[in-house]
Amino acid sequence: MTVPATAPHQEHERGRRSAPVVRRRASVLGVLGELLMTAGVVVLLFLGWYLWLGDVIAGSAQNEAGQELQEQWQLEQPPSTDGPRVGVPQDPSTAPVLAEPAATADRFATMLIPRFGADYVRTIAQGVGLREVLNDPETGIGHYPGTAMPGAVGNFAVAAHRTTYGAPFNRILDLQVDDSIFVETEAGWYQYSFRSSEIVRPSAVDVLEPVPRQPGVDPTERILTMTTCHPLFSAAERAIGYAVMTAWYPREGGAPAELVDLAAAAG
């Protein structure tokens, strides 16, 4: 018995009946893919907002802690009836050399960078441990033990986060040549002038040498080296900023004019 061939119009009808099923499956998969992509974007946006907000909150707390330390030092000076005293810059060689704190996390100075805004006042503490110093909600900047202290010939080296935990060095690569960086202590203000920046591997620990990147060379200047992670949200490399001390302002003589003008402009 011969099996009859399927009529052409019957094959056509089967194709018409099966096509919608395939299209519906493709449509469902497309919608599911779009939903997953949208969810991923929302998560990334949330994480970005969360990190940004966390840095804002932590940075504000660090600024307040730094300002409280400044106020303590100011209270030790007799008030001026003629408004803020404007200091006269002194030769760096006349600046007192701070003793290195014996205990980790001891706060001994604040850092002020006018380019970062009038409210930028971050505390500097001894050590670069994450838990004790760099992740501390009221500190943020740590001094590498064994490197020079403010006022001493050599390399005063510090570290801070570029993202998270207040991100004190978030804008380190925005600094320009001759930008002022002030390290304030109970004794007064150490003024540094920014010189240069570079990106190095994490293994480039020679940036902490008395003369950065030149092991065995005797220093002749008072250098400030700032280290942080690079690029943003990564620790693959290190961003380094270098500055040289150019002036010293004793507390009894008054604050540097640049800081007085900055505070006045900020109200």
C-alpha positions as CSV (number, residue, x, y, z in Angstrom):
1,M,0.0,0.0,0.0
2,T,1.4,3.4,-0.9
3,V,1.4,6.1,1.7
4,P,0.0,9.2,0.1
5,A,2.2,12.3,0.1
6,T,1.2,15.2,2.3
7,A,-0.6,17.8,0.4
8,P,1.2,21.2,0.1
9,H,-1.6,23.1,1.7
10,Q,-1.4,20.8,4.8
11,E,2.3,21.6,5.3
12,H,1.6,25.2,5.0
13,E,-1.0,25.1,7.7
14,R,1.4,23.2,10.1
15,G,4.0,25.9,9.6
16,R,1.4,28.6,10.3
17,R,0.4,26.8,13.5
18,S,4.0,26.3,14.8
19,A,5.4,29.8,14.0
20,P,3.6,31.7,16.8
21,V,5.0,29.2,19.4
22,V,8.6,29.9,18.3
23,R,8.0,33.7,18.2
24,R,6.5,33.6,21.7
25,R,9.5,31.7,23.0
26,A,11.9,34.2,21.4
27,S,9.8,37.1,22.7
28,V,9.9,35.7,26.3
29,L,13.6,35.2,26.1
30,G,14.1,38.8,24.8
31,V,12.0,40.3,27.6
32,L,13.8,38.2,30.2
33,G,17.2,39.4,28.8
34,E,16.1,43.0,28.9
35,L,14.9,42.6,32.5
36,L,18.2,41.1,33.5
37,M,20.1,43.9,31.8
38,T,17.9,46.5,33.4
39,A,18.4,44.9,36.8
40,G,22.1,44.9,36.3
41,V,22.2,48.6,35.4
42,V,20.0,49.4,38.5
43,V,22.4,47.4,40.8
44,L,25.4,49.2,39.3
45,L,23.8,52.6,39.7
46,F,22.8,51.8,43.3
47,L,26.4,50.7,44.1
48,G,27.8,53.8,42.6
49,W,25.3,56.0,44.6
50,Y,26.1,54.0,47.7
51,L,29.8,54.4,47.4
52,W,29.4,58.1,46.6
53,L,27.1,58.7,49.5
54,G,29.4,56.7,51.8
55,D,32.4,58.9,50.8
56,V,30.4,62.1,51.3
57,I,29.3,61.0,54.8
58,A,32.8,59.7,55.8
59,G,34.5,62.7,54.3
60,S,32.3,65.1,56.3
61,A,33.0,63.2,59.5
62,Q,36.8,63.4,58.8
63,N,36.6,67.1,58.1
64,E,34.7,67.7,61.3
65,A,37.3,65.7,63.3
66,G,40.1,67.8,61.7
67,Q,38.4,71.0,62.5
68,E,37.9,70.0,66.1
69,L,41.7,69.4,66.3
70,Q,42.3,72.8,64.8
71,E,40.0,74.4,67.3
72,Q,41.9,72.8,70.2
73,W,45.2,74.3,68.9
74,Q,43.6,77.7,68.4
75,L,42.2,77.9,71.9
76,E,45.8,77.7,73.2
77,Q,46.5,81.1,71.5
78,P,45.2,84.4,72.8
79,P,42.4,85.7,70.7
80,S,43.0,88.6,68.3
81,T,40.8,91.7,68.5
82,D,41.8,92.8,65.0
83,G,40.5,89.7,63.2
84,P,42.5,86.8,61.9
85,R,46.2,87.2,62.1
86,V,47.9,86.7,58.8
87,G,51.3,85.0,59.2
88,V,54.5,85.9,57.5
89,P,56.2,83.0,55.8
90,Q,59.4,81.8,57.4
91,D,62.3,79.9,56.0
92,P,61.6,76.1,56.1
93,S,64.9,75.5,57.9
94,T,63.6,77.4,60.9
95,A,60.6,75.1,61.3
96,P,60.6,72.8,64.3
97,V,60.9,69.1,63.5
98,L,58.0,67.1,64.9
99,A,58.8,64.0,66.9
100,E,57.4,60.8,65.4
101,P,54.5,59.5,67.5
102,A,55.3,56.4,69.5
103,A,51.8,54.9,69.2
104,T,49.9,53.8,66.1
105,A,46.8,56.0,65.3
106,D,48.1,59.0,67.3
107,R,46.8,62.1,65.6
108,F,49.4,64.8,65.3
109,A,48.5,67.0,62.3
110,T,45.9,68.0,59.8
111,M,46.2,68.4,56.0
112,L,44.6,71.3,54.2
113,I,44.6,71.5,50.3
114,P,43.0,74.7,49.0
115,R,42.4,73.2,45.6
116,F,40.1,70.6,47.3
117,G,37.9,73.3,48.9
118,A,37.7,75.4,52.0
119,D,36.2,72.6,54.0
120,Y,39.0,70.1,53.2
121,V,40.6,69.4,56.6
122,R,41.8,65.8,57.1
123,T,43.6,64.4,60.1
124,I,47.0,62.7,59.8
125,A,47.7,59.9,62.2
126,Q,50.7,57.6,62.8
127,G,50.7,54.4,60.8
128,V,49.1,53.1,57.6
129,G,47.1,50.2,58.9
130,L,43.7,49.9,57.4
131,R,41.7,49.2,60.6
132,E,43.6,51.6,62.8
133,V,44.1,54.6,60.5
134,L,43.1,54.5,56.8
135,N,39.6,53.1,57.4
136,D,39.1,55.1,60.6
137,P,35.9,57.2,60.3
138,E,37.6,60.3,61.7
139,T,41.2,60.0,60.4
140,G,41.8,59.0,56.8
141,I,45.5,59.9,56.2
142,G,48.3,57.9,57.7
143,H,52.0,58.5,58.1
144,Y,54.4,55.8,57.0
145,P,56.4,54.9,60.1
146,G,60.1,55.5,59.7
147,T,59.8,58.2,57.1
148,A,60.6,61.8,57.9
149,M,58.3,64.0,60.0
150,P,57.2,67.6,59.0
151,G,60.1,70.0,59.3
152,A,62.8,67.4,58.8
153,V,65.0,67.1,55.8
154,G,63.9,63.9,54.0
155,N,60.6,62.4,52.8
156,F,57.4,62.9,54.9
157,A,55.4,60.1,53.3
158,V,51.6,59.6,53.8
159,A,48.9,57.4,52.5
160,A,45.1,57.6,52.1
161,H,42.2,56.0,50.1
162,R,41.2,57.4,46.7
163,T,37.8,55.8,47.0
164,T,35.7,54.7,50.0
165,Y,36.3,55.7,53.6
166,G,36.1,59.4,52.9
167,A,38.5,59.2,49.9
168,P,40.9,61.9,51.2
169,F,43.1,61.6,48.1
170,N,40.3,61.2,45.6
171,R,41.5,64.2,43.6
172,I,45.2,63.8,43.9
173,L,45.7,63.8,40.2
174,D,43.9,67.2,39.9
175,L,46.8,68.9,41.7
176,Q,48.8,71.4,39.7
177,V,52.3,72.6,39.9
178,D,52.8,75.1,42.8
179,D,49.4,74.2,44.4
180,S,49.8,74.7,48.2
181,I,49.4,71.8,50.6
182,F,49.4,72.8,54.3
183,V,50.2,70.4,57.1
184,E,49.0,72.1,60.3
185,T,50.2,71.1,63.7
186,E,50.0,72.5,67.2
187,A,53.2,74.5,66.5
188,G,52.0,76.0,63.2
189,W,51.7,75.4,59.5
190,Y,54.2,73.7,57.2
191,Q,53.6,74.8,53.6
192,Y,54.4,72.5,50.7
193,S,54.3,73.3,47.0
194,F,53.1,70.5,44.6
195,R,55.7,69.5,42.1
196,S,54.6,66.4,40.2
197,S,52.8,63.1,40.1
198,E,53.3,59.6,38.7
199,I,51.7,56.2,38.4
200,V,53.7,53.3,39.7
201,R,53.3,49.6,40.4
202,P,52.5,48.5,44.0
203,S,56.0,47.1,44.3
204,A,57.6,50.5,43.8
205,V,58.3,51.0,47.5
206,D,61.3,53.3,46.6
207,V,58.8,56.2,46.6
208,L,59.3,56.1,50.3
209,E,63.0,56.6,50.2
210,P,64.5,59.8,51.7
211,V,64.8,61.0,48.1
212,P,61.9,59.3,46.3
213,R,62.9,56.8,43.6
214,Q,66.6,57.3,44.4
215,P,67.7,54.7,47.0
216,G,71.0,55.6,48.7
217,V,70.9,59.3,47.9
218,D,71.1,61.7,50.8
219,P,68.2,64.2,50.9
220,T,68.7,67.9,50.8
221,E,65.0,69.0,50.7
222,R,61.9,68.6,52.9
223,I,59.7,66.4,50.7
224,L,56.0,65.4,51.0
225,T,55.0,62.2,49.2
226,M,51.3,61.3,49.0
227,T,50.4,57.7,48.0
228,T,47.0,56.2,47.0
229,C,45.5,53.5,44.8
230,H,45.0,53.8,41.1
231,P,42.9,53.7,39.0
232,L,39.6,54.5,40.8
233,F,38.0,51.5,42.4
234,S,41.1,49.4,41.9
235,A,44.4,48.7,43.7
236,A,46.3,47.6,40.5
237,E,48.6,50.6,40.6
238,R,49.6,53.5,42.9
239,A,49.1,57.2,42.2
240,I,51.9,59.3,43.8
241,G,52.0,63.0,44.4
242,Y,55.2,64.9,45.3
243,A,55.6,68.3,47.0
244,V,58.4,70.3,48.5
245,M,58.3,72.4,51.7
246,T,58.6,76.1,50.8
247,A,57.6,78.0,54.0
248,W,56.9,77.7,57.7
249,Y,54.3,79.7,59.7
250,P,54.6,79.7,63.5
251,R,51.1,79.6,65.1
252,E,51.7,82.7,67.2
253,G,52.3,84.7,64.0
254,G,49.1,83.7,62.4
255,A,47.8,81.5,59.6
256,P,49.1,81.7,56.0
257,A,47.3,84.3,53.9
258,E,46.0,81.7,51.5
259,L,44.2,79.9,54.2
260,V,42.8,83.2,55.7
261,D,41.5,84.3,52.3
262,L,40.0,80.9,51.7
263,A,38.2,80.9,55.0
264,A,36.9,84.4,54.3
265,A,35.7,83.5,50.9
266,A,33.8,80.5,52.3
267,G,32.1,82.7,54.9
